[in-house]
Every structure is written in structure tokens, then in C-alpha cells.
Amino acid sequence: MVFSCWSAKGGSGTTVVAVALAVLLGRDSDFGSVLVDLDGDGPTVLGVPEPSGPGLSDWLAASPSVGAAAIERLEHSVASGVRLIPRGRRLLASEDRAAMCLEKLVDDERPIVVDVGRMSNADDVEDRVRRQFVEAATTSLLVTRPCFISLRRASALPFRPTGVVLVEEDGRALSRSDVEDVLGVPVVAAVAVEPAVARCVDSGLLAARLPAPLGKALRDVA
């Protein structure tokens, strides 16, 4: 099972949601879970050093002789039950190899969470590769605040998520039902902006001490 987490605007909390979801799935699965980091912020939120070896972008740029089996060798254990495939240092390229990667991820017995990052209508190679991970996912999750700009950008994209993870904050005029009406898909989880979550992220303890409200909000998704 593959979950993709993505946003239409920066600062939506996509990586926090992706990490929390990977932690929850890793707890429930006998095989653990895998977090695929296309955006590059995973190690920071997990509170681990930036991996020094190759990442997925390096595999995507490799020659055809480097097969899909090599993807597992990119993994790093980063938390109890969670393994990370880091982004790497290259641009995301090669739609053909991205399709090969996705075939392997879909067949994996472990639940996979992909932090896709921000989607746009740029239609360059990197954006098309990100879109492949969004559209091939079993569950595609748009992470958004109830923000007019974010919703406008999301509604302008040529694809729709399976559901929305709504990051709720005080003072916003748009409601949950407004978000559902604009996007035409259900809000499957509502995550409140809480200082406890920010403290866990800042201290690198999000995976080790997942705040109960965040875990509860995402439980139905996992």
C-alpha cells in the first residue's frame, strides 16, 4: 500500500504529516514502514543526520544496469519500525525509472509513505516525476491549511487527491465543508496546529514521541 502526501503550497505541514503517518503505519505493520522522501526535509523532521550516501534521485539518474533491487540498499533505519529512503542530491529525473521504482514500491509488503512535497503546474521533468508518485499511490493525500491560495492552486491542478488532510488553525474564514466543496473530495483527517507538535519537530522527537492528538487525527487514515 502506497500513501502519497503532497501540497499545493509550501508551509502546509506535508513532511510532518508524512512522518507521523509512517510512524503509525510502522507500529501497526509486522514489517515496519518505509518513508520515501522526495522533498528532502525528512531527516530534519525525524531528527536524524542527513544521510551521506546516495538517495532516490541518484538511483533515478543511474544507468539501466542499476536495477530496482538497488532501491532497498538506499534505506536507512531512522525510528522504531520506520526506514527512510532519502531524496539524494540530484534533481528528480527519468519518468521511466520512476515508473520502475513505483512498481517495486507497490509490490512491497510494507506500507510506503511518499513525501512528494509541493505540486505545481510547472510540467518540467521533476514535476512530472512527482506527479507519477501522486497518481500511482493507493491513497493520495493533499495536505493543506484552509487557505484560499492553497485551495486555488490545488483546484487548478489536473488531478485530484483521494482525500484531504486539513491542517486547522484559528482565525481562518474557510471551514472544513468549504474545503470539501472547493476540491470535491472528503477531508479524511483534521490536524490541529498545536505547540506540542512544533516542539517535537524542533527537538527531533516527532518519531520517538508522536503527540497523541496528531496520532489520533491520522489514525483513520493509517
C-alpha atoms as one frame of an Amber mdcrd trajectory, in Angstrom:
protein
   0.000   0.000   0.000   1.404   3.365  -1.027   0.354   6.681   0.532   1.430
   9.923  -1.132   1.425  13.157   0.883   1.666  16.392  -1.075   0.682  20.040
  -1.006  -0.082  22.817  -3.445   1.632  25.489  -1.325   4.734  25.480   0.827
   4.454  25.527   4.611   1.414  23.274   4.754   2.968  20.669   7.052   3.301
  17.890   4.477   6.504  16.394   5.871   5.179  16.359   9.437   2.054  14.526
   8.268   4.108  12.080   6.177   6.469  11.275   9.061   3.599  10.857  11.529
   1.759   8.569   9.117   4.886   6.462   8.557   5.319   6.114  12.330   1.709
   4.989  12.800   1.903   2.507   9.934   5.241   1.207  11.182   3.733   0.470
  14.578   0.826  -1.456  13.087   2.734  -3.441  10.464   4.711  -6.585  11.266
   7.219  -5.475   8.652   7.530  -1.797   9.588   7.040   1.043   7.119   9.106
   2.996   4.602   9.200   6.776   4.191  10.241   7.852   0.692  11.469  11.436
   0.865  11.162  13.271  -2.448  11.250  16.692  -0.827  14.403  16.412   1.277
  13.071  17.527   4.672  12.549  14.061   6.141  15.826  13.798   8.107  15.275
  17.219   9.702  11.767  16.381  10.897  12.887  12.921  12.029  15.786  14.427
  13.955  18.452  12.318  12.224  21.608  13.362  10.351  21.364  13.887   6.617
  22.321  10.539   5.021  25.736  10.763   3.386  25.151   8.100   0.747  23.029
   8.090  -2.398  19.296   8.695  -2.402  16.390   8.050  -4.709  17.282  10.905
  -7.067  20.681   9.261  -7.582  19.001   5.947  -8.386  16.675   7.690 -10.852
  19.715   9.171 -12.607  21.626   5.873 -12.701  22.207   3.723 -15.767  19.790
   0.925 -16.736  22.235  -1.602 -15.276  21.252  -0.385 -11.781  18.004  -2.267
 -11.248  15.085  -1.815  -8.876  16.650  -4.176  -6.339  19.171  -1.431  -5.554
  16.401   0.754  -4.114  16.351  -1.289  -0.899  20.041  -0.543  -0.410  19.163
   3.150  -0.152  17.150   2.564   3.036  18.207   3.834   6.467  16.665   2.863
   9.795  15.535   6.165  11.325  12.996   5.205  14.002  11.414   2.142  15.525
   9.678   0.390  12.642  10.465   3.142  10.113  13.034   3.109   7.313  13.886
   6.145   5.194  14.737   6.342   1.504  16.352   9.793   1.293  15.983  12.157
  -1.627  19.638  12.368  -2.629  21.363  15.381  -4.142  20.254  15.331  -7.769
  17.151  16.626  -9.490  14.334  14.113  -9.804  14.596  12.806 -13.365  13.681
   9.881 -15.640   9.980   9.130 -15.782  10.747   5.594 -16.990  12.842   4.793
 -13.924  10.263   6.451 -11.665   7.685   4.032 -13.072  10.065   1.142 -12.331
  10.519   2.401  -8.776   6.776   2.653  -8.266   6.249  -0.917  -9.454   8.645
  -2.079  -6.758   7.062   0.081  -4.055   3.542  -1.086  -4.902   4.678  -4.722
  -4.599   6.428  -4.147  -1.244   4.789  -5.937   1.692   5.475  -2.912   3.871
   3.268   0.203   3.856   5.011   3.010   1.957   4.584   6.737   2.627   5.910
   9.137  -0.011   6.567  12.746   0.965   6.096  14.208  -2.511   6.441  17.847
  -1.494   4.768  20.711  -3.326   2.999  20.064  -6.617   2.640  22.690  -9.315
   1.744  23.073 -12.975   5.374  23.558 -13.979   5.312  20.455 -16.232   9.071
  20.038 -16.086  10.682  16.619 -15.611  10.889  16.913 -11.831   7.232  17.921
 -11.561   6.184  15.044 -13.815   8.123  12.564 -11.677   6.442  13.888  -8.538
   3.072  13.554 -10.254   3.797   9.898 -11.017   4.166   9.233  -7.294   0.931
  11.100  -6.570  -1.143   9.320  -9.178   0.238   5.811  -8.613  -0.443   5.888
  -4.875  -3.135   3.724  -3.347  -4.108   6.741  -1.262  -3.260  10.279  -2.386
  -3.431  12.854   0.411  -3.416  16.598  -0.141  -2.110  18.325   2.986  -3.460
  21.857   3.184  -4.424  24.629   5.505  -7.854  26.266   4.981  -6.102  28.872
   2.858  -7.620  30.421  -0.259  -4.321  30.499  -2.156  -3.574  26.854  -1.360
  -7.048  25.702  -2.390  -6.943  27.747  -5.584  -3.627  26.190  -6.574  -4.835
  22.681  -5.718  -8.048  23.093  -7.697  -6.038  24.266 -10.723  -4.038  21.027
 -10.864  -5.105  18.427 -13.458  -5.554  15.706 -10.827  -7.330  15.285  -7.514
  -6.333  13.620  -4.254  -8.151  10.697  -2.701  -8.687  12.813   0.383  -7.535
  15.888   2.260  -5.580  16.200   5.499  -6.724  19.580   6.760  -4.287  21.455
   8.998  -6.647  23.561  11.082  -5.643  26.878  12.588  -7.578  29.585  14.374
  -8.701  32.681  12.537  -9.336  31.134   9.133 -12.575  32.019   7.361 -12.809
  28.774   5.389 -14.391  25.741   7.048 -13.942  22.019   6.534 -17.035  21.894
   4.336 -15.701  24.809   2.265 -12.528  22.828   1.581 -14.543  19.771   0.554
 -16.788  21.854  -1.707 -13.859  23.517  -3.482 -11.891  20.316  -4.077 -14.730
  17.833  -4.447 -13.074  15.250  -2.179 -13.541  14.469   1.525 -11.449  15.726
   4.411 -10.218  12.415   5.834  -8.294  13.908   8.763  -8.215  17.247  10.556
  -4.963  18.097  12.321  -4.938  20.996  14.749  -1.922  23.304  14.840  -0.522
  22.647  18.320   2.639  23.850  20.083   3.382  20.270  21.201   3.875  19.183
  17.601   6.195  22.108  16.853   8.245  21.320  19.963   8.627  17.682  18.911
   9.753  18.707  15.434  12.192  21.315  16.761  13.725  18.807  19.175  13.865
  15.962  16.648  11.499  13.804  18.687   8.465  13.589  16.406   9.011   9.924
  15.547  10.017   8.893  19.070   7.281  10.815  20.880   4.470  11.273  18.408
   1.998  13.687  20.056  -1.240  11.883  20.894  -3.551  14.430  19.187  -1.589
  14.135  15.927  -1.620  10.356  16.064  -5.333  10.284  16.839  -6.128  12.648
  13.964  -4.295  10.444  11.457  -5.386   7.083  12.868  -8.315   6.665  10.475
  -6.031   7.390   7.518  -3.499   4.770   8.594
